[in-house]
Structures are given as structure tokens and as C-alpha cells.
Amino acid sequence: MNERAQAAPAFGGFLILPLKYDPARLDRARLEALGTPAPVTTADVNENVKSMFDPDSPASVGWGRVLPRQALCASLGVGCTGALKVHAGGREFDFSLEESRLYVFNTRVAFFCLALTFSNMETLAAICNPGWASSTAAFSRLDEEGQSREFSLEGWLDGLLKPLGLEKFFDGPSSYLLDAYVYTFTLAPEWFDTLEEMRSITFNLHKMVEPDAPMEDAAEEDIRYVFAARNRDKQAYRWGCCVASQTISYVVADPALDLAAQRAVQAEDGLPVVLLALYEKYTCLRFTQLMTGLKKSKMKELRELKNLLLNFRSFGTVAPANLSRWHNVKQIFANLLAVNDVEAAVADVSAKLDTLAAHQQELEHARSETVINLITLFGIVSILASVLSIVQILSDGNALIWASTILTSGLLALATAFALRRR
């Protein structure tokens, strides 16, 4: 296993940053100008799932854009040839930005999939600082003259995303990276003889340490493993992955060790599956945010939110059984839903919205009762006034008025009796 790990020193990954937006402020034209479309064409998912990422499809729940490396580097103010550095714990690590992706979903959530490559797995730990709510990492880049210049990762993300109408999912001073979902992968030159080899490597990637480092942690209970089926010709396995609530890690056998090609494969095949699960999770959190800020007197806002939830539950969720023709892909998706408790989250937000809607209906019913009582009161007053007027007319009237009144009253009585009999 050590020989395999040493033969593949390069790592790739996506930091999937959850975002939110207000539809009135989303600058879709500017976003579309920033990149190119990112259609889902992988054969790993069924056609109905692919249509969910097609903005022109009636079943669309969102759409994606590919952000070229040049655009990312330009917004950072650095050329695409210079490596970026992260400084943490007295050590310095190099990494580079790669072609990234941005996905916007109709439920007012979005995800920025920031693609990185690095040669040391501890680089990712320095960037993300797993297990802690804050980070002391500092970042630097090389300017045009080759001089090292510090930059703020948070400031760069703000400058890139806020003009598009996108903002950090949770308000407050916390980092964009605090809630990032980490997607990592590495390559091995040979296929794997046993599942244990892949299990060990992917668990280390999950822990953000080198693949050959001795690592065990029995305390983690949200770990799931999924592997490729054993190839009958080679009598070996090609890939395996470790799924957790905050990370997913792949190791793939590739004799060419072509990390760029594998990054493209992971972005096309694996990333949409992860995004579907995260979209369901963060949609529930977004609904909770919207309900918290809902004005109780605004029935229109509540109806819009209920329609949004209805569409989400009817067309925006996918059962693992309907995701793919491949069992291991369905397993990955089912594990992602399970470790993130997505099913419970959907049920919880539905119950909250139903409770809020019932409360709103009670308020509307109380208002209606008040209006009806006022109308009834005015009706009684009007009837009394009409009776007095009739008495006044009859007291001063002649025989013709009396006859007309008696005849009209008789006809009304007959009509009422006939209507009651028919009923």
C-alpha cells in the first residue's frame, strides 16, 4: 500500500461552499457571462436526473456554470502560472486553483465548487482546519515581479460572489470554509487486490493526512464506504470511496496518473451526485431561514414559500433507487442522504411550514369573523331602519299600498315555502 501511495503524490479536490441568494438580487446575466454552461452528461445517472440540471427542461431544479481558471486568477489578481501558498502552524504549502464550477438552484441556494490541486494532503488540512470553527491560516501569491503578496481568501470570495448576488449561507463573521463540503481524490498506478487497501487510503484522505500515514479513529460513526465491483479479468478493484457528513474521498487506479483527466471525470460523474444530496440538505436549511424571517401578516409570502416547498418535495428530490442504473452510484447517494439526515430534514421543514400555515389560517379566520360580525351588526341596524320605514309608509298609505304589501308578502312566503319543500 505504501508503494501505491508514494506513486501518486498529487491530490485534487473541490471545496463545495454553500451559498444563498435573493431572486431579486441574483445577477444571472453577469453570472452567465463569467463562465460557460455545465450540462450533466454522465452515464452514471439516469436521464430524469440529467434533466434536473437543464435550465430549459420543465423538470429543472437548477443550472451550473464552468468558471475557467483564468477568470478565477484574474479576480484574485494573480497570473495563472504562479502557485498559491497557505501558511499554517509554522509550515508553508503550495496549491493551485483549477477550473471550478458554480451551481444555482431554484430553491434560493447555490454552491461554489472551488477546484484545487496540491502535492501534500496536509495542504488541505491547513486550508480547511477541520474540527475547528476558526482558522489561523494565511494565504499568499506571487505578483508580476515574483514578489510574495498576502491576500485574504475571504475577501477574494466576497469580491467574486457578492457582485453576482450570492452570499455566504450562514450570516455572521464565520468563514466561507467553515461549512464547506470537502471532495478529494487521488490516483494509484495499479488496481487494488483488496478492499482494505482502498478503505485505508480513502479514510486517510477523509482525515486529510497522507495516504500511507497510520490512521485509525473508531469514534467516527458517520463513515460509509462504497467500492467498484471486482473486475473478473483483472481480479481486482479499480476505485473506492469514503463517504462522511462533511467529506467524500476517492482513490482511483490509473496507470497514467493523469490528475487533470481524473479531475474532469470527477467533476462530470461524481460532483452532480454530491450536489444533489447537498442541494436537498441546504434547501431545508434555507426554508427554515425564510420561515424565520417571514412576516406573519404576509399571506402572499407564505403561499409562495408553500408552493416552493411543494415543488421541491414533488419534483426536486430524488430517491436513490431512481438515481442511477449502477448500484454503487445509488449507494453513494443513499449514504450521502443518510449521513446528512436529509430525509428527517425534509420532514421537519414540512411540519414547520404546515404549523405556520395553520397558524396563519387561524389569524385569517379571526379577521374574517371580525368582519362578518361587523357586517351582521350593520345588517341588523339596516333591517330595523327598513321596518320603521315600512311602518311609516303603511300608516300613511291608502288601500292600494296595503294591498300591494300584502300581495308581495304572500308571494315571498310562497316562494320561501316552495324552496324549503324542494330542498
Secondary structure as UniProt FT lines:
FT   HELIX           2..7
FT   STRAND          11..21
FT   TURN            23..25
FT   HELIX           28..34
FT   STRAND          36..37
FT   TURN            43..44
FT   HELIX           47..51
FT   TURN            52..53
FT   TURN            55..56
FT   TURN            58..59
FT   STRAND          62..67
FT   HELIX           69..76
FT   TURN            80..81
FT   STRAND          84..88
FT   TURN            89..90
FT   STRAND          91..97
FT   STRAND          100..105
FT   TURN            106..108
FT   STRAND          109..118
FT   HELIX           122..128
FT   TURN            130..131
FT   STRAND          138..142
FT   TURN            144..145
FT   STRAND          148..151
FT   HELIX           153..161
FT   HELIX           162..164
FT   STRAND          166..168
FT   HELIX           176..179
FT   STRAND          181..188
FT   HELIX           195..206
FT   TURN            207..208
FT   TURN            211..212
FT   TURN            218..219
FT   STRAND          224..227
FT   TURN            232..235
FT   STRAND          236..237
FT   STRAND          239..243
FT   STRAND          247..253
FT   TURN            255..256
FT   HELIX           259..265
FT   HELIX           266..270
FT   HELIX           271..292
FT   TURN            296..297
FT   HELIX           299..311
FT   HELIX           312..316
FT   HELIX           320..322
FT   HELIX           327..339
FT   TURN            340..341
FT   HELIX           342..396
FT   HELIX           399..422
//
